[in-house]
Amino acid sequence: MRLQPYLISVLVALLLMITSCASTGQSANAQLSDAQFETKVLEIIRKNPQVILDSVQSYQKSQAQQEEQLRSKVLSQIRQEPRLLLRNSPVTGSASQKIIMAEFSDFECPFCARGYAVVKEFMAKNQNDVTLVFKHFPLKEIHPQAEPAAFAAWAASQQGKFWEYHDALFEQQGKLGEEFYLELANTLKLDVDRFNRDRKSEEAKAAIKKDFELGKSLGVRGTPSFVVNGVFFSGVPDIKELEALVAQIKAGK
């Protein structure tokens, strides 16, 4: 989606060069019709495929470099101050907040459900050392219930029931849907009217978007992904590797 405006600008630039050379004596204000423009664009692509390809590749390289620079900057800041990951997100585990593990997750992702089980076991053993913070990263293009589930979990967090709601969403992932969100709200004895208002609010949308943008800046491309005191990795984690990372961080302090 980000490539399209750039590619159009390249084609327009080429088109202007071609038409300016071919239209000597014509009015500078003359405009091509949509059909003429489309014909010219297709002609440019046919006659100059390498120019287009080179422009696209150059753009992609530039974008990748910019994204990597931003990612390195953000991770460096987090390494210096891990609490930057907390913001207003739900947290559990150690109150000391010296080792912070941020999990970027999608409630409909089957790999996230597997990751949830691993993280739950890991936190049961390491809750005195590690602070877990949850970040919403709904992949709505492939998981239609990911965003509605995120909104519902955010609404539950407004009534102090995020982790209970979070656990149920992953443990009963096959039931995701409107009926289940309301059933779960009732089971947890939430104020359902407030729950419905909160999950449909602009605040909910802004909170989920904020998490998603943070994830993108850190290089999150899939779920689950994790950041532990500035160390980034993705995929279903291994408990032994997590414990080794925590031990390494503790040893360095």
N, C-alpha and C positions, 0 to 999 in steps of 0.2 A: 504494500500500500504506500509506503514512503518512497518507493522508486518511481511511481507513476508521474508525479509532478516534475521530477527531474528529467525523466525521459522525454516528456512532452516539451520541456524547455529546450532540450537539445534539438529535437525535431523542428521546433519553431525557429530556432536560431539558424539551422541549416536551410529551412524553407525561406527565411527572410533573405539569406545570402543568394539563394537561387533565384527568387522572384525579383530581387533588386537588380540583378544582372540582366534578367530577361524582360524587364518591364520598363526599359528606358523610354522616356517620353510619356509614360502614363502618370496619372495623378498619384502622388505619394500617399494620398488618403484612401486609395482604392483598396477594398477589402475582398478577400476570397470568400465565396460562399462555403457553407459547411461541406457540401459535396466536393467542391474544388479543393478545399483544404485536405479532405480525406484522401483524395486522389494524389495530391502532391506528397503527402506524408508516406503513402504506400510506395510511391515512386522513389522517394528518398531512401526508404528502407531497402528496396530492391537494388538500387544502384550503389548504396553505401553501407552494406551490412557490417563491414569491419569497423567503420567509424562509430556506428551505433553500439556495437559490441564493446569497443574500447572505452566508450563513454560510460557505459553501464558498469563495466569492470572497475573503472577508475572511481566511480561513485561508490560502489560497494566497498572497495578498499578503504576509501576515505571514511565512510560510515563506520566500518569495523574498527579503524584506528581511533576514531572519536569515542566509540562505545567502550573500547578497552581502556582508554585514558580515564574516562569517567569511572569505570569499574574499579580500576586501580586506586583512584583517589578516594572513592567511598570506602573500599575495604581498608585502606590505610587509616582513614579516620576511625573506623570501627575497631581496628587493632589498638589504636591509642585510647579509645573510650568505648568499650563494648556496650555501655548503657545507651548509646545512641540508637541501638536496635529496639529498645523498649517502647518508646513513645507512649501511646495510649493503648497498646495491644494487651491481650490477656497473657498473664504470666503465671507460672506455677514452679514449685521447686525451691531452691535455695533463696533465702532472703538476703544473703550477702551480695548477690548479683555481681560476683567477680568473674564467673565463667557463664557466659550467656549463649545459649543455643537458639537461634532463630530458625523456625521451620516454616518454609513456604509450601503451602499445601492446598489441595483441591479435594473437596468432600466427595466428589463422584469418581475420582481417579482410583483405579484398582491398586496401583502401585503405592498410592498414598495410604490406602487402607492397610497394606502390608507394612509400610513404614510406620504407621500409627502403632501397630502391635509391637514393633521393635523399640520405638521410642518409649512406649509405655513401660516396657520391661526395663529399659535402660534407666529411665527416671526413677523407677521404684528402687533401684540400687544406688543411684547417684543424686538423689534429691537434696542431699545436704551440701553438695558441691556445685550443682548445675542449676541454672535458672532457665527454664524453657519458655520461650515466647512464640506465640502462634501468629503467623502472617498469612492472610488470605491471598491466594493466587489462583482464582478460578479460571480454568481454560474453557471458557464458555463456547468457543467455536466447535469443540468436540464433545463437551459435556454439558448438555442443556440444563441439568439440575445443579451444576456447580455454583453458579451465581445465586440462584434462589436459596440454596442451602447456606451459602456464606451470609446472605442477608439475615436469614433466620438465626444463625449462630450469633451474629453481631447483636441482633435484638435480644437474644437470651443473655448476652453478656451485660446488657444494660440493666438487667435484673439480678446480676451476680450468679448466673447459672451457665456461663460459657462452657466450662470444662465438662460438665454433665451433658450438655447438649452436644458438644463436640464428640464425646465418646460414643453417644448413641448414634450419631450420624455415620460414624465409621463402622461401628459394630453392626448396624442394620442398613448398610449402604444400599442394599437391594430395594429398600422401601422408600427411597428418596422421592419426594413429591409433596404437593400441597397438603394432602390429607395427613401425611406423616408429620409434617412440620407442626400442624395444629395439635395432633395427638400428643406429640412430644412436649409441646408447650403446656398442655393440660396435665400430663404426667408429672412434669416438674413443678406444677402448681404456679405457673407464671400468670401474671395479669394478662390475659389473652388480648384484650382490647389494646393495651399498651404495646404488647408484643407485635400485633399487626400494624400499629402505627409506626413503630420503630423500624421494622424490617422494610417498610415501604417508603421510608423517609429519605430525604436528600442527604442527611447525615450518614446513613448507612451506605449509600452509594459512594459518598466522598471517602469514607473510611476504607472501604474495599479497594477503591481506586488508588488510594495513597499506598496501601500495602503492595498493590500490583506494580505501581510505578517504582517503588523502592526495589522490588524484586528484579525488575528489568534493569535498573541501574547497577545491580550487583551481578548481572549476567545470568539470571534465572531464565531458562528456556523451557524447562519441563519440571514436572513435580513427581515426587517431593524433592526439594532442594534445601540445603542447610548452610548456615553461617555460624561458626563457633569461634567467637573472639577474632573475627576477621579471616578465618580459614573457611573457604567455600568448597562445598562438594554437593553432588546431586545423585539421586537414585536412592533406592532402599538401603539404609545404612546397615552396617554390621556392628553388633554390640561390642565386640572385642576391639574393633578399630576405633569406635567412639571412646571407649574407655582408655585406649592408648593415647588418643588425642588429648583427653582430659588430663591424664597423667603428665603428658608433655607440657601442657599449659601450666599445671600446678608446679612442676619442677622449674619452670622458667621464672617463677615469681619469687 
